[in-house]
């Protein structure tokens, strides 16, 4: 059984998405990637559970098969 929440649970998801895009405005691709890496590590630290993080990586990798 999956412990990864795939249903939308973020309060004000549109506002969060707009904020996420805005923080990337005017950044170079390299700076944007570095910001994403820092954000991922901060959020992973909040999750804390190594098994959940592994499951999230697997879920994200599956999603990348259909991207682009």
CHARMM internal coordinates of N, CA and C (Angstrom, degrees):
IC EDIT
DIST 1 N 1 CA 1.4530
DIST 1 CA 1 C 1.5333
ANGL 1 N 1 CA 1 C 109.18
DIST 1 C 2 N 1.2972
ANGL 1 CA 1 C 2 N 115.13
DIHE 1 N 1 CA 1 C 2 N 132.91
DIST 2 N 2 CA 1.4583
ANGL 1 C 2 N 2 CA 121.28
DIHE 1 CA 1 C 2 N 2 CA -177.68
DIST 2 CA 2 C 1.5239
ANGL 2 N 2 CA 2 C 111.85
DIHE 1 C 2 N 2 CA 2 C -73.67
DIST 2 C 3 N 1.3296
ANGL 2 CA 2 C 3 N 115.52
DIHE 2 N 2 CA 2 C 3 N 138.70
DIST 3 N 3 CA 1.4616
ANGL 2 C 3 N 3 CA 120.72
DIHE 2 CA 2 C 3 N 3 CA 175.04
DIST 3 CA 3 C 1.5286
ANGL 3 N 3 CA 3 C 110.49
DIHE 2 C 3 N 3 CA 3 C -102.78
DIST 3 C 4 N 1.3197
ANGL 3 CA 3 C 4 N 116.08
DIHE 3 N 3 CA 3 C 4 N 3.95
DIST 4 N 4 CA 1.4583
ANGL 3 C 4 N 4 CA 121.34
DIHE 3 CA 3 C 4 N 4 CA -179.01
DIST 4 CA 4 C 1.5194
ANGL 4 N 4 CA 4 C 109.53
DIHE 3 C 4 N 4 CA 4 C -90.52
DIST 4 C 5 N 1.3296
ANGL 4 CA 4 C 5 N 115.57
DIHE 4 N 4 CA 4 C 5 N 125.96
DIST 5 N 5 CA 1.4624
ANGL 4 C 5 N 5 CA 120.61
DIHE 4 CA 4 C 5 N 5 CA 176.71
DIST 5 CA 5 C 1.5204
ANGL 5 N 5 CA 5 C 108.20
DIHE 4 C 5 N 5 CA 5 C -79.48
DIST 5 C 6 N 1.3218
ANGL 5 CA 5 C 6 N 116.59
DIHE 5 N 5 CA 5 C 6 N 114.69
DIST 6 N 6 CA 1.4553
ANGL 5 C 6 N 6 CA 119.81
DIHE 5 CA 5 C 6 N 6 CA 177.48
DIST 6 CA 6 C 1.5198
ANGL 6 N 6 CA 6 C 111.80
DIHE 5 C 6 N 6 CA 6 C -103.81
DIST 6 C 7 N 1.3243
ANGL 6 CA 6 C 7 N 116.93
DIHE 6 N 6 CA 6 C 7 N -12.68
DIST 7 N 7 CA 1.4670
ANGL 6 C 7 N 7 CA 121.10
DIHE 6 CA 6 C 7 N 7 CA 174.58
DIST 7 CA 7 C 1.5329
ANGL 7 N 7 CA 7 C 107.73
DIHE 6 C 7 N 7 CA 7 C -79.73
DIST 7 C 8 N 1.3110
ANGL 7 CA 7 C 8 N 116.32
DIHE 7 N 7 CA 7 C 8 N 146.86
DIST 8 N 8 CA 1.4553
ANGL 7 C 8 N 8 CA 122.19
DIHE 7 CA 7 C 8 N 8 CA -178.60
DIST 8 CA 8 C 1.5238
ANGL 8 N 8 CA 8 C 110.64
DIHE 7 C 8 N 8 CA 8 C -63.99
DIST 8 C 9 N 1.3310
ANGL 8 CA 8 C 9 N 116.38
DIHE 8 N 8 CA 8 C 9 N 122.91
DIST 9 N 9 CA 1.4666
ANGL 8 C 9 N 9 CA 120.98
DIHE 8 CA 8 C 9 N 9 CA 179.29
DIST 9 CA 9 C 1.5201
ANGL 9 N 9 CA 9 C 112.65
DIHE 8 C 9 N 9 CA 9 C -127.28
DIST 9 C 10 N 1.3304
ANGL 9 CA 9 C 10 N 117.88
DIHE 9 N 9 CA 9 C 10 N -0.68
DIST 10 N 10 CA 1.4640
ANGL 9 C 10 N 10 CA 122.18
DIHE 9 CA 9 C 10 N 10 CA -177.70
DIST 10 CA 10 C 1.5233
ANGL 10 N 10 CA 10 C 109.40
DIHE 9 C 10 N 10 CA 10 C -75.57
DIST 10 C 11 N 1.3361
ANGL 10 CA 10 C 11 N 116.28
DIHE 10 N 10 CA 10 C 11 N 129.32
DIST 11 N 11 CA 1.4579
ANGL 10 C 11 N 11 CA 120.12
DIHE 10 CA 10 C 11 N 11 CA 172.40
DIST 11 CA 11 C 1.5250
ANGL 11 N 11 CA 11 C 107.62
DIHE 10 C 11 N 11 CA 11 C -68.85
DIST 11 C 12 N 1.3170
ANGL 11 CA 11 C 12 N 117.78
DIHE 11 N 11 CA 11 C 12 N 134.63
DIST 12 N 12 CA 1.4632
ANGL 11 C 12 N 12 CA 123.77
DIHE 11 CA 11 C 12 N 12 CA 179.60
DIST 12 CA 12 C 1.5298
ANGL 12 N 12 CA 12 C 111.40
DIHE 11 C 12 N 12 CA 12 C 54.12
DIST 12 C 13 N 1.3271
ANGL 12 CA 12 C 13 N 117.82
DIHE 12 N 12 CA 12 C 13 N 59.97
DIST 13 N 13 CA 1.4638
ANGL 12 C 13 N 13 CA 119.98
DIHE 12 CA 12 C 13 N 13 CA -177.46
DIST 13 CA 13 C 1.5281
ANGL 13 N 13 CA 13 C 113.22
DIHE 12 C 13 N 13 CA 13 C -61.15
DIST 13 C 14 N 1.3282
ANGL 13 CA 13 C 14 N 117.49
DIHE 13 N 13 CA 13 C 14 N -36.09
DIST 14 N 14 CA 1.4620
ANGL 13 C 14 N 14 CA 119.59
DIHE 13 CA 13 C 14 N 14 CA 178.97
DIST 14 CA 14 C 1.5223
ANGL 14 N 14 CA 14 C 110.88
DIHE 13 C 14 N 14 CA 14 C -65.01
DIST 14 C 15 N 1.3333
ANGL 14 CA 14 C 15 N 116.62
DIHE 14 N 14 CA 14 C 15 N -40.51
DIST 15 N 15 CA 1.4558
ANGL 14 C 15 N 15 CA 120.82
DIHE 14 CA 14 C 15 N 15 CA 177.78
DIST 15 CA 15 C 1.5151
ANGL 15 N 15 CA 15 C 111.57
DIHE 14 C 15 N 15 CA 15 C -64.71
DIST 15 C 16 N 1.3405
ANGL 15 CA 15 C 16 N 116.48
DIHE 15 N 15 CA 15 C 16 N -41.34
DIST 16 N 16 CA 1.4617
ANGL 15 C 16 N 16 CA 119.84
DIHE 15 CA 15 C 16 N 16 CA 177.54
DIST 16 CA 16 C 1.5202
ANGL 16 N 16 CA 16 C 110.95
DIHE 15 C 16 N 16 CA 16 C -63.41
DIST 16 C 17 N 1.3343
ANGL 16 CA 16 C 17 N 116.54
DIHE 16 N 16 CA 16 C 17 N -43.42
DIST 17 N 17 CA 1.4613
ANGL 16 C 17 N 17 CA 120.30
DIHE 16 CA 16 C 17 N 17 CA -179.86
DIST 17 CA 17 C 1.5289
ANGL 17 N 17 CA 17 C 110.58
DIHE 16 C 17 N 17 CA 17 C -62.24
DIST 17 C 18 N 1.3266
ANGL 17 CA 17 C 18 N 116.61
DIHE 17 N 17 CA 17 C 18 N -42.88
DIST 18 N 18 CA 1.4666
ANGL 17 C 18 N 18 CA 120.32
DIHE 17 CA 17 C 18 N 18 CA 177.81
DIST 18 CA 18 C 1.5239
ANGL 18 N 18 CA 18 C 110.81
DIHE 17 C 18 N 18 CA 18 C -62.08
DIST 18 C 19 N 1.3338
ANGL 18 CA 18 C 19 N 117.02
DIHE 18 N 18 CA 18 C 19 N -41.67
DIST 19 N 19 CA 1.4627
ANGL 18 C 19 N 19 CA 121.05
DIHE 18 CA 18 C 19 N 19 CA 178.05
DIST 19 CA 19 C 1.5281
ANGL 19 N 19 CA 19 C 111.13
DIHE 18 C 19 N 19 CA 19 C -64.40
DIST 19 C 20 N 1.3294
ANGL 19 CA 19 C 20 N 116.38
DIHE 19 N 19 CA 19 C 20 N -40.84
DIST 20 N 20 CA 1.4582
ANGL 19 C 20 N 20 CA 121.24
DIHE 19 CA 19 C 20 N 20 CA 178.00
DIST 20 CA 20 C 1.5236
ANGL 20 N 20 CA 20 C 111.05
DIHE 19 C 20 N 20 CA 20 C -61.85
DIST 20 C 21 N 1.3323
ANGL 20 CA 20 C 21 N 116.85
DIHE 20 N 20 CA 20 C 21 N -44.78
DIST 21 N 21 CA 1.4633
ANGL 20 C 21 N 21 CA 119.98
DIHE 20 CA 20 C 21 N 21 CA 177.98
DIST 21 CA 21 C 1.5238
ANGL 21 N 21 CA 21 C 111.42
DIHE 20 C 21 N 21 CA 21 C -64.99
DIST 21 C 22 N 1.3296
ANGL 21 CA 21 C 22 N 116.42
DIHE 21 N 21 CA 21 C 22 N -41.12
DIST 22 N 22 CA 1.4676
ANGL 21 C 22 N 22 CA 120.54
DIHE 21 CA 21 C 22 N 22 CA -177.62
DIST 22 CA 22 C 1.5165
ANGL 22 N 22 CA 22 C 111.98
DIHE 21 C 22 N 22 CA 22 C -63.72
DIST 22 C 23 N 1.3198
ANGL 22 CA 22 C 23 N 117.80
DIHE 22 N 22 CA 22 C 23 N -37.26
DIST 23 N 23 CA 1.4603
ANGL 22 C 23 N 23 CA 120.53
DIHE 22 CA 22 C 23 N 23 CA -179.11
DIST 23 CA 23 C 1.5360
ANGL 23 N 23 CA 23 C 111.05
DIHE 22 C 23 N 23 CA 23 C -67.51
DIST 23 C 24 N 1.3359
ANGL 23 CA 23 C 24 N 116.49
DIHE 23 N 23 CA 23 C 24 N -19.86
DIST 24 N 24 CA 1.4626
ANGL 23 C 24 N 24 CA 121.27
DIHE 23 CA 23 C 24 N 24 CA 178.14
DIST 24 CA 24 C 1.5292
ANGL 24 N 24 CA 24 C 112.81
DIHE 23 C 24 N 24 CA 24 C -91.11
DIST 24 C 25 N 1.3293
ANGL 24 CA 24 C 25 N 117.61
DIHE 24 N 24 CA 24 C 25 N -12.18
DIST 25 N 25 CA 1.4681
ANGL 24 C 25 N 25 CA 120.79
DIHE 24 CA 24 C 25 N 25 CA -179.08
DIST 25 CA 25 C 1.5136
ANGL 25 N 25 CA 25 C 110.57
DIHE 24 C 25 N 25 CA 25 C -54.24
DIST 25 C 26 N 1.3084
ANGL 25 CA 25 C 26 N 115.51
DIHE 25 N 25 CA 25 C 26 N 135.63
DIST 26 N 26 CA 1.4679
ANGL 25 C 26 N 26 CA 124.28
DIHE 25 CA 25 C 26 N 26 CA 174.99
DIST 26 CA 26 C 1.5273
ANGL 26 N 26 CA 26 C 113.52
DIHE 25 C 26 N 26 CA 26 C 68.68
DIST 26 C 27 N 1.3284
ANGL 26 CA 26 C 27 N 118.62
DIHE 26 N 26 CA 26 C 27 N 7.68
DIST 27 N 27 CA 1.4612
ANGL 26 C 27 N 27 CA 120.09
DIHE 26 CA 26 C 27 N 27 CA 175.66
DIST 27 CA 27 C 1.5286
ANGL 27 N 27 CA 27 C 109.92
DIHE 26 C 27 N 27 CA 27 C -86.67
DIST 27 C 28 N 1.2983
ANGL 27 CA 27 C 28 N 115.78
DIHE 27 N 27 CA 27 C 28 N 146.23
DIST 28 N 28 CA 1.4616
ANGL 27 C 28 N 28 CA 120.26
DIHE 27 CA 27 C 28 N 28 CA 172.15
DIST 28 CA 28 C 1.5271
ANGL 28 N 28 CA 28 C 107.85
DIHE 27 C 28 N 28 CA 28 C -68.59
DIST 28 C 29 N 1.3307
ANGL 28 CA 28 C 29 N 117.82
DIHE 28 N 28 CA 28 C 29 N 162.29
DIST 29 N 29 CA 1.4680
ANGL 28 C 29 N 29 CA 119.16
DIHE 28 CA 28 C 29 N 29 CA 176.06
DIST 29 CA 29 C 1.5321
ANGL 29 N 29 CA 29 C 112.33
DIHE 28 C 29 N 29 CA 29 C -55.93
DIST 29 C 30 N 1.3153
ANGL 29 CA 29 C 30 N 116.79
DIHE 29 N 29 CA 29 C 30 N -37.73
DIST 30 N 30 CA 1.4713
ANGL 29 C 30 N 30 CA 120.55
DIHE 29 CA 29 C 30 N 30 CA -179.90
DIST 30 CA 30 C 1.5278
ANGL 30 N 30 CA 30 C 111.21
DIHE 29 C 30 N 30 CA 30 C -67.58
DIST 30 C 31 N 1.3332
ANGL 30 CA 30 C 31 N 116.88
DIHE 30 N 30 CA 30 C 31 N -43.68
DIST 31 N 31 CA 1.4605
ANGL 30 C 31 N 31 CA 120.92
DIHE 30 CA 30 C 31 N 31 CA 179.13
DIST 31 CA 31 C 1.5267
ANGL 31 N 31 CA 31 C 110.86
DIHE 30 C 31 N 31 CA 31 C -66.74
DIST 31 C 32 N 1.3270
ANGL 31 CA 31 C 32 N 116.42
DIHE 31 N 31 CA 31 C 32 N -36.57
DIST 32 N 32 CA 1.4609
ANGL 31 C 32 N 32 CA 121.18
DIHE 31 CA 31 C 32 N 32 CA 177.71
DIST 32 CA 32 C 1.5275
ANGL 32 N 32 CA 32 C 110.73
DIHE 31 C 32 N 32 CA 32 C -64.71
DIST 32 C 33 N 1.3329
ANGL 32 CA 32 C 33 N 116.29
DIHE 32 N 32 CA 32 C 33 N -43.66
DIST 33 N 33 CA 1.4686
ANGL 32 C 33 N 33 CA 120.32
DIHE 32 CA 32 C 33 N 33 CA 177.86
DIST 33 CA 33 C 1.5235
ANGL 33 N 33 CA 33 C 110.83
DIHE 32 C 33 N 33 CA 33 C -63.77
DIST 33 C 34 N 1.3329
ANGL 33 CA 33 C 34 N 117.28
DIHE 33 N 33 CA 33 C 34 N -39.13
DIST 34 N 34 CA 1.4644
ANGL 33 C 34 N 34 CA 120.75
DIHE 33 CA 33 C 34 N 34 CA 178.98
DIST 34 CA 34 C 1.5246
ANGL 34 N 34 CA 34 C 110.39
DIHE 33 C 34 N 34 CA 34 C -66.52
DIST 34 C 35 N 1.3264
ANGL 34 CA 34 C 35 N 117.37
DIHE 34 N 34 CA 34 C 35 N -40.21
DIST 35 N 35 CA 1.4642
ANGL 34 C 35 N 35 CA 120.70
DIHE 34 CA 34 C 35 N 35 CA 176.84
DIST 35 CA 35 C 1.5290
ANGL 35 N 35 CA 35 C 109.88
DIHE 34 C 35 N 35 CA 35 C -61.79
DIST 35 C 36 N 1.3303
ANGL 35 CA 35 C 36 N 117.12
DIHE 35 N 35 CA 35 C 36 N -44.65
DIST 36 N 36 CA 1.4659
ANGL 35 C 36 N 36 CA 120.47
DIHE 35 CA 35 C 36 N 36 CA 178.46
DIST 36 CA 36 C 1.5226
ANGL 36 N 36 CA 36 C 111.25
DIHE 35 C 36 N 36 CA 36 C -60.58
DIST 36 C 37 N 1.3215
ANGL 36 CA 36 C 37 N 116.88
DIHE 36 N 36 CA 36 C 37 N -41.35
DIST 37 N 37 CA 1.4620
ANGL 36 C 37 N 37 CA 120.30
DIHE 36 CA 36 C 37 N 37 CA 179.40
DIST 37 CA 37 C 1.5302
ANGL 37 N 37 CA 37 C 110.74
DIHE 36 C 37 N 37 CA 37 C -62.80
DIST 37 C 38 N 1.3322
ANGL 37 CA 37 C 38 N 117.08
DIHE 37 N 37 CA 37 C 38 N -44.25
DIST 38 N 38 CA 1.4680
ANGL 37 C 38 N 38 CA 119.83
DIHE 37 CA 37 C 38 N 38 CA 178.46
DIST 38 CA 38 C 1.5241
ANGL 38 N 38 CA 38 C 110.93
DIHE 37 C 38 N 38 CA 38 C -63.43
DIST 38 C 39 N 1.3377
ANGL 38 CA 38 C 39 N 116.92
DIHE 38 N 38 CA 38 C 39 N -41.79
DIST 39 N 39 CA 1.4623
ANGL 38 C 39 N 39 CA 120.89
DIHE 38 CA 38 C 39 N 39 CA 178.88
DIST 39 CA 39 C 1.5214
ANGL 39 N 39 CA 39 C 111.09
DIHE 38 C 39 N 39 CA 39 C -62.63
DIST 39 C 40 N 1.3157
ANGL 39 CA 39 C 40 N 116.99
DIHE 39 N 39 CA 39 C 40 N -44.20
DIST 40 N 40 CA 1.4690
ANGL 39 C 40 N 40 CA 120.96
DIHE 39 CA 39 C 40 N 40 CA 178.45
DIST 40 CA 40 C 1.5216
ANGL 40 N 40 CA 40 C 110.76
DIHE 39 C 40 N 40 CA 40 C -59.23
DIST 40 C 41 N 1.3275
ANGL 40 CA 40 C 41 N 117.02
DIHE 40 N 40 CA 40 C 41 N -45.14
DIST 41 N 41 CA 1.4641
ANGL 40 C 41 N 41 CA 119.72
DIHE 40 CA 40 C 41 N 41 CA -179.22
DIST 41 CA 41 C 1.5225
ANGL 41 N 41 CA 41 C 111.78
DIHE 40 C 41 N 41 CA 41 C -66.80
DIST 41 C 42 N 1.3263
ANGL 41 CA 41 C 42 N 118.05
DIHE 41 N 41 CA 41 C 42 N -38.37
DIST 42 N 42 CA 1.4724
ANGL 41 C 42 N 42 CA 120.63
DIHE 41 CA 41 C 42 N 42 CA 176.32
DIST 42 CA 42 C 1.5277
ANGL 42 N 42 CA 42 C 111.15
DIHE 41 C 42 N 42 CA 42 C -62.88
DIST 42 C 43 N 1.3307
ANGL 42 CA 42 C 43 N 116.28
DIHE 42 N 42 CA 42 C 43 N -45.94
DIST 43 N 43 CA 1.4657
ANGL 42 C 43 N 43 CA 120.02
DIHE 42 CA 42 C 43 N 43 CA -179.69
DIST 43 CA 43 C 1.5267
ANGL 43 N 43 CA 43 C 111.29
DIHE 42 C 43 N 43 CA 43 C -68.49
DIST 43 C 44 N 1.3312
ANGL 43 CA 43 C 44 N 117.85
DIHE 43 N 43 CA 43 C 44 N -37.51
DIST 44 N 44 CA 1.4627
ANGL 43 C 44 N 44 CA 120.67
DIHE 43 CA 43 C 44 N 44 CA 176.92
DIST 44 CA 44 C 1.5191
ANGL 44 N 44 CA 44 C 110.29
DIHE 43 C 44 N 44 CA 44 C -62.16
DIST 44 C 45 N 1.3073
ANGL 44 CA 44 C 45 N 116.81
DIHE 44 N 44 CA 44 C 45 N -38.57
DIST 45 N 45 CA 1.4611
ANGL 44 C 45 N 45 CA 120.56
DIHE 44 CA 44 C 45 N 45 CA 177.41
DIST 45 CA 45 C 1.5305
ANGL 45 N 45 CA 45 C 110.81
DIHE 44 C 45 N 45 CA 45 C -63.89
DIST 45 C 46 N 1.3241
ANGL 45 CA 45 C 46 N 117.09
DIHE 45 N 45 CA 45 C 46 N -35.09
DIST 46 N 46 CA 1.4624
ANGL 45 C 46 N 46 CA 120.23
DIHE 45 CA 45 C 46 N 46 CA 177.52
DIST 46 CA 46 C 1.5270
ANGL 46 N 46 CA 46 C 111.71
DIHE 45 C 46 N 46 CA 46 C -67.58
DIST 46 C 47 N 1.3420
ANGL 46 CA 46 C 47 N 116.32
DIHE 46 N 46 CA 46 C 47 N -38.18
DIST 47 N 47 CA 1.4645
ANGL 46 C 47 N 47 CA 120.54
DIHE 46 CA 46 C 47 N 47 CA 177.94
DIST 47 CA 47 C 1.5297
ANGL 47 N 47 CA 47 C 108.84
DIHE 46 C 47 N 47 CA 47 C -67.09
DIST 47 C 48 N 1.3161
ANGL 47 CA 47 C 48 N 115.92
DIHE 47 N 47 CA 47 C 48 N -52.33
DIST 48 N 48 CA 1.4515
ANGL 47 C 48 N 48 CA 121.57
DIHE 47 CA 47 C 48 N 48 CA 172.90
DIST 48 CA 48 C 1.5204
ANGL 48 N 48 CA 48 C 116.94
DIHE 47 C 48 N 48 CA 48 C 77.91
DIST 48 C 49 N 1.2999
ANGL 48 CA 48 C 49 N 118.68
DIHE 48 N 48 CA 48 C 49 N -31.92
DIST 49 N 49 CA 1.4603
ANGL 48 C 49 N 49 CA 122.39
DIHE 48 CA 48 C 49 N 49 CA -176.05
DIST 49 CA 49 C 1.5257
ANGL 49 N 49 CA 49 C 109.55
DIHE 48 C 49 N 49 CA 49 C -81.35
DIST 49 C 50 N 1.3278
ANGL 49 CA 49 C 50 N 116.33
DIHE 49 N 49 CA 49 C 50 N 113.47
DIST 50 N 50 CA 1.4707
ANGL 49 C 50 N 50 CA 121.49
DIHE 49 CA 49 C 50 N 50 CA -174.57
DIST 50 CA 50 C 1.5176
ANGL 50 N 50 CA 50 C 112.21
DIHE 49 C 50 N 50 CA 50 C -60.80
DIST 50 C 51 N 1.3273
ANGL 50 CA 50 C 51 N 117.65
DIHE 50 N 50 CA 50 C 51 N -38.32
DIST 51 N 51 CA 1.4679
ANGL 50 C 51 N 51 CA 120.33
DIHE 50 CA 50 C 51 N 51 CA 179.37
DIST 51 CA 51 C 1.5253
ANGL 51 N 51 CA 51 C 110.73
DIHE 50 C 51 N 51 CA 51 C -65.57
DIST 51 C 52 N 1.3077
ANGL 51 CA 51 C 52 N 116.94
DIHE 51 N 51 CA 51 C 52 N -41.16
DIST 52 N 52 CA 1.4711
ANGL 51 C 52 N 52 CA 120.96
DIHE 51 CA 51 C 52 N 52 CA 178.10
DIST 52 CA 52 C 1.5248
ANGL 52 N 52 CA 52 C 109.80
DIHE 51 C 52 N 52 CA 52 C -64.50
DIST 52 C 53 N 1.3333
ANGL 52 CA 52 C 53 N 117.11
DIHE 52 N 52 CA 52 C 53 N -40.75
DIST 53 N 53 CA 1.4577
ANGL 52 C 53 N 53 CA 120.27
DIHE 52 CA 52 C 53 N 53 CA 178.66
DIST 53 CA 53 C 1.5270
ANGL 53 N 53 CA 53 C 111.30
DIHE 52 C 53 N 53 CA 53 C -63.26
DIST 53 C 54 N 1.3199
ANGL 53 CA 53 C 54 N 117.67
DIHE 53 N 53 CA 53 C 54 N -40.52
DIST 54 N 54 CA 1.4680
ANGL 53 C 54 N 54 CA 121.23
DIHE 53 CA 53 C 54 N 54 CA 176.86
DIST 54 CA 54 C 1.5197
ANGL 54 N 54 CA 54 C 110.80
DIHE 53 C 54 N 54 CA 54 C -62.81
DIST 54 C 55 N 1.3220
ANGL 54 CA 54 C 55 N 116.06
DIHE 54 N 54 CA 54 C 55 N -42.18
DIST 55 N 55 CA 1.4630
ANGL 54 C 55 N 55 CA 120.08
DIHE 54 CA 54 C 55 N 55 CA 178.79
DIST 55 CA 55 C 1.5269
ANGL 55 N 55 CA 55 C 110.71
DIHE 54 C 55 N 55 CA 55 C -64.72
DIST 55 C 56 N 1.3255
ANGL 55 CA 55 C 56 N 116.67
DIHE 55 N 55 CA 55 C 56 N -38.91
DIST 56 N 56 CA 1.4593
ANGL 55 C 56 N 56 CA 120.69
DIHE 55 CA 55 C 56 N 56 CA 177.90
DIST 56 CA 56 C 1.5324
ANGL 56 N 56 CA 56 C 110.89
DIHE 55 C 56 N 56 CA 56 C -64.03
DIST 56 C 57 N 1.3260
ANGL 56 CA 56 C 57 N 117.11
DIHE 56 N 56 CA 56 C 57 N -41.00
DIST 57 N 57 CA 1.4659
ANGL 56 C 57 N 57 CA 120.22
DIHE 56 CA 56 C 57 N 57 CA 176.68
DIST 57 CA 57 C 1.5247
ANGL 57 N 57 CA 57 C 110.93
DIHE 56 C 57 N 57 CA 57 C -60.22
DIST 57 C 58 N 1.3193
ANGL 57 CA 57 C 58 N 115.67
DIHE 57 N 57 CA 57 C 58 N -44.11
DIST 58 N 58 CA 1.4738
ANGL 57 C 58 N 58 CA 119.73
DIHE 57 CA 57 C 58 N 58 CA 179.75
DIST 58 CA 58 C 1.5296
ANGL 58 N 58 CA 58 C 111.09
DIHE 57 C 58 N 58 CA 58 C -63.75
DIST 58 C 59 N 1.3285
ANGL 58 CA 58 C 59 N 116.58
DIHE 58 N 58 CA 58 C 59 N -42.60
DIST 59 N 59 CA 1.4626
ANGL 58 C 59 N 59 CA 121.07
DIHE 58 CA 58 C 59 N 59 CA 178.94
DIST 59 CA 59 C 1.5172
ANGL 59 N 59 CA 59 C 110.97
DIHE 58 C 59 N 59 CA 59 C -63.25
DIST 59 C 60 N 1.3168
ANGL 59 CA 59 C 60 N 116.89
DIHE 59 N 59 CA 59 C 60 N -43.91
DIST 60 N 60 CA 1.4645
ANGL 59 C 60 N 60 CA 121.26
DIHE 59 CA 59 C 60 N 60 CA 179.17
DIST 60 CA 60 C 1.5232
ANGL 60 N 60 CA 60 C 111.17
DIHE 59 C 60 N 60 CA 60 C -64.32
DIST 60 C 61 N 1.3320
ANGL 60 CA 60 C 61 N 117.01
DIHE 60 N 60 CA 60 C 61 N -39.23
DIST 61 N 61 CA 1.4571
ANGL 60 C 61 N 61 CA 120.76
DIHE 60 CA 60 C 61 N 61 CA 179.05
DIST 61 CA 61 C 1.5282
ANGL 61 N 61 CA 61 C 110.99
DIHE 60 C 61 N 61 CA 61 C -65.31
DIST 61 C 62 N 1.3218
ANGL 61 CA 61 C 62 N 117.17
DIHE 61 N 61 CA 61 C 62 N -38.59
DIST 62 N 62 CA 1.4650
ANGL 61 C 62 N 62 CA 120.19
DIHE 61 CA 61 C 62 N 62 CA 176.44
DIST 62 CA 62 C 1.5169
ANGL 62 N 62 CA 62 C 110.36
DIHE 61 C 62 N 62 CA 62 C -62.11
DIST 62 C 63 N 1.3135
ANGL 62 CA 62 C 63 N 116.85
DIHE 62 N 62 CA 62 C 63 N -40.36
DIST 63 N 63 CA 1.4655
ANGL 62 C 63 N 63 CA 121.20
DIHE 62 CA 62 C 63 N 63 CA 179.22
DIST 63 CA 63 C 1.5113
ANGL 63 N 63 CA 63 C 112.43
DIHE 62 C 63 N 63 CA 63 C -65.93
DIST 63 C 64 N 1.3356
ANGL 63 CA 63 C 64 N 117.40
DIHE 63 N 63 CA 63 C 64 N -27.01
DIST 64 N 64 CA 1.4602
ANGL 63 C 64 N 64 CA 120.21
DIHE 63 CA 63 C 64 N 64 CA -178.46
DIST 64 CA 64 C 1.5289
ANGL 64 N 64 CA 64 C 111.83
DIHE 63 C 64 N 64 CA 64 C -71.95
DIST 64 C 65 N 1.3302
ANGL 64 CA 64 C 65 N 116.71
DIHE 64 N 64 CA 64 C 65 N -17.34
DIST 65 N 65 CA 1.4733
ANGL 64 C 65 N 65 CA 120.13
DIHE 64 CA 64 C 65 N 65 CA 178.41
DIST 65 CA 65 C 1.5350
ANGL 65 N 65 CA 65 C 111.99
DIHE 64 C 65 N 65 CA 65 C -64.83
DIST 65 C 66 N 1.3380
ANGL 65 CA 65 C 66 N 116.28
DIHE 65 N 65 CA 65 C 66 N -26.23
DIST 66 N 66 CA 1.4563
ANGL 65 C 66 N 66 CA 119.99
DIHE 65 CA 65 C 66 N 66 CA -176.80
DIST 66 CA 66 C 1.5230
ANGL 66 N 66 CA 66 C 112.16
DIHE 65 C 66 N 66 CA 66 C -104.31
DIST 66 C 67 N 1.3235
ANGL 66 CA 66 C 67 N 117.94
DIHE 66 N 66 CA 66 C 67 N -5.23
DIST 67 N 67 CA 1.4590
ANGL 66 C 67 N 67 CA 120.97
DIHE 66 CA 66 C 67 N 67 CA -178.33
DIST 67 CA 67 C 1.5213
ANGL 67 N 67 CA 67 C 110.31
DIHE 66 C 67 N 67 CA 67 C -81.60
DIST 67 C 68 N 1.3306
ANGL 67 CA 67 C 68 N 114.17
DIHE 67 N 67 CA 67 C 68 N 145.92
DIST 68 N 68 CA 1.4661
ANGL 67 C 68 N 68 CA 121.27
DIHE 67 CA 67 C 68 N 68 CA 173.37
DIST 68 CA 68 C 1.4698
ANGL 68 N 68 CA 68 C 111.97
DIHE 67 C 68 N 68 CA 68 C 66.54
END
COOR INIT
IC SEED 1 N 1 CA 1 C
IC BUILD
